[in-house]
């Protein structure tokens, strides 16, 4: 009788050093501001920083979800106070993400890592092009009907699949898609994106805690620091015009492309 392959064990957690705490606070401040400004979770900032201070990639990804939960809650509250959240759309997207995440995890275990890295780069380039050719109206709204409801569910499934497959936050996909495909204003797209990612992050955190993959201390430090800056990022998003906001988002995505290309082409360290 064949035994089930064991999940690779993680090294034991060590005490947080002053350097680590300082990095976590700095990362949280940056991630929180970007979360509020762009309607993203901030994982693209948090995960590399946690790896930099010594966490494994697996533990960094799991810990990032802990920080994203309070960050997204504060962010969506800020957007909700100015009525820039579509709750029905967020619910449909969240349901689709739960379904799609299973497909993403299935493909993740079967596709080569290099293919995943280049797929991520290609996806980001497409989003940047979309940002340059389409500017959403700040006054437009998402019309909820049978067709748009099914479309939002499909978008959630695609988002969940790509998130699980490429290791990216759903906001990078959902914010531009809501504006381009469903007519959402840039602010409603960001607020709805933040609400959508809370159930997924909470569910993932629960599973990761059961598997003992989460550094709760690091996640809480990053999350608390992020909460301080998320409202500021959201307020800046309201001040900026849609054109300037999308230009800033494109610059952010370009930085991710450069980092991802470097990670894909750099030689692996010799054992």
N, C-alpha and C positions, 0 to 999 in steps of 0.2 A: 504493500500500500504506500503510495507516494505521499510525502509530507508537503504541506503548504509552505512556499518560500517565506522566510521571515523578513519583516521590514527592517532595513538597516537601522542599527541602534544609533542613538545620538549621544555625543559626549555629555558628561554630567555638567550641570550649570555651576558656575563659579560666582563668587561675590562680585557685585558691581563695583568697579573702580571709579574714582573721581573722573578720570578721562572718559570712561564709558558713559557715565551719567551726563557729562557735559556734551558729548556727541549726541546722546539721545534727546536732550533738551533742544539742541540746535536743529537737529533733524525734524523734531516735532514742530518747531516754530515754522520752518520752511514748508513742511508738508501741510500743515494746517492752513497757511496762507494760500498755497496753491489749490488746496481742496476747496476753500471758499471761493477763490477766484475763478476756477475752471469747472467746478462741480465733479471733481474726481476724488478717489479715496486717498491718494497720496502714496500708494504702495510702490510706485516707480521711484520714489525718493527714499522711502523707508527701508525697503529690502536691501538695496546695495549698501546703505549706511550700516545696517545691522551686520551684514557680512563683513564690512570693513573693520568693525570692532571685534570680530572673532566668532560670530554665530555662523553655523552652517547654513547653506542655502535653504535647506528644508525648514530649519528652525526659524530662520529670518522671515520666510514667507508666512509661516504659521503665526509668528509674533506680530507681524504687520497687521493681520486681521484684528488683533486685540486693539491696536491703536486706531484702526479705521472706524470702529464702532462709535466711540464717543465723538470722534472728529466729524463723522457724518451726521450724528444726532444734532450737534451744535450747529453745523452748517445748514441742515434742512430746516431747523428752527428759525434761523436767521432769514432764510428765503421764504418760509411760510408766513412770517410776520408781515411780509409785503405781498402776500397772495401769489407767490411765484412757484407754487408746487401743484402738480396735477396728481391727485391721490389715486385716482382710478388707473391712470397710465402707469404709475409706479407699482401698483399691485400686480397688474398684468405682466409688467416687465420682470418683477421679482419671481412670479410663478414660472415664467419661461426660463429664467436663469437657473432655477433649481433643476429643471429638466435638462437644460443644455449642459450644465456642469458635469453631469454623468457621462455624456458623450465626449466632452473635452478630456475628462480623466481617462476614459477608455483609449482615446487616440494618443494621449500623452505617453502612455506606457508602451506604445508600439512604433511611434515615429522617431527617427534619429534626431539627436539634439541639434545638429547643424541645420537640418531642415527646419526645425522649429525656430531657430534664431533668425534665419533668413525670411521665414514666413512673417515673423514679427516685424522685420524691417520693411518688407513689402507692404504690409498692412498700414504701418505708420505713414509711409509715403503716400498711399492712397488717401488717408485722412487729411494729410497736409494739403494735397491738391484740392480736395473738397473744400477745405477752409479758405483757400485762395479764390475759388470760383463762385462760392455761394455765401451770401451775407444774410442772416435771418433778420426778420422784422421784429422789433421789440414789442410790438402790439399784437402779434399773431398768437393764436391759441390752438390747442389740440382739440379737434372735434372727435368725441367718443361715439362711435357707432359700431355695428357688427364688423364692418370691413376694417376699420382702424383698430378695433379691439383684437381681431385676429392678427393683424399686422404687428401690433405691440407684443403679442404673445410670441410670435415668430422672432421678432427682434430680440426678445429676452432669451429665447432658446439659442439664437446665434451668438449673443453676447456671452451667455454662460459657457457655450462650447469654446469660444475663442479665449475666454478668461481662463478656463481650465487647461486649454491646450497651450496657450502662449504665455501664461502667467502674468496677464495684464489686468488692470482694474476695469470694471465695466463702464466707468464714466468716460473713458477715452473713446469708447464705441458709441455709447448711448447719447451723449450730449450732441455730437454732430448729426447722428441719425435722427433724433427727435426733431431737430431743426429742419433738416433737408427733406425727410420723408413724411413727417407728420405736421409740419408747419408750426412747431412750437417756437416761441420767442427764445432768445438765448438765455434769459434768466429763468424761465420756466423749465427749459431743458436741464439747466444745472441743478435747480432745486429738486426736480423730479429724479434726476440721476442719483443725488445724494440719498434720497429716501429709499430708492430701489435697492441700494447696496447694503442697507442695514440688516435685513433678514439673512442675506447670503453670508455676510461677515459673521453674524452671530452664530449661524448654523455651523459654519466652518470652524469657528473658534471652539465651539462645544466639542466637535469631533476631534480637533487637534489636542484639546486638553485631555480628552480620554486616552489619546495615544501618547501623551506626555511629550509633545513637540513644542509646547509654548513656553517662552520665557515671560511669565506674567509681569514680573518687575519691569523689564525693559519695555514691554508693550504699554504698561500704564504710564511710565515716565514719558514716552513718546506721545501717547494719546492725550495726557493732561496738558503737555506743552502745546500740542496742536490745537487744542480747544481754545487756547488763548488767542490764536491768530486766525482761526477759521472765520469768525464774524468780520474781522477786518478785511480778509480777502473777499468775502461776500459783499461788503460795502463798497470796496473798490470796483467790483464787477458791475455794480449798479451805476457807478459814476462814469465808467468807461463806455464809449459808444460801442455798438456791436462790431464795427469795423476794427477798432483798436483792440478790443477784447479777442477777436479771432486772430489778429496778427500776433498778439502775445501768446496765444495758444499754439500757433504754428511754430513760433520760436521754441517753445517748450518741447513740442513734438520733434522738432529738428535736432534738439540736444539729445533726445532719447534715441533718435536714429543713429547719430554719430556714436553714442555710447554702445548701442547694440551692434553696429558694424565692427567696432573695435573688439567687442567681446567675441564676435563670430570669426574674425580673421587672426586674432592674436594666437601665437603658438601655445600649446598646452605645456605647463611646467613639467619637467622630467621628474619621475618618481625618485 
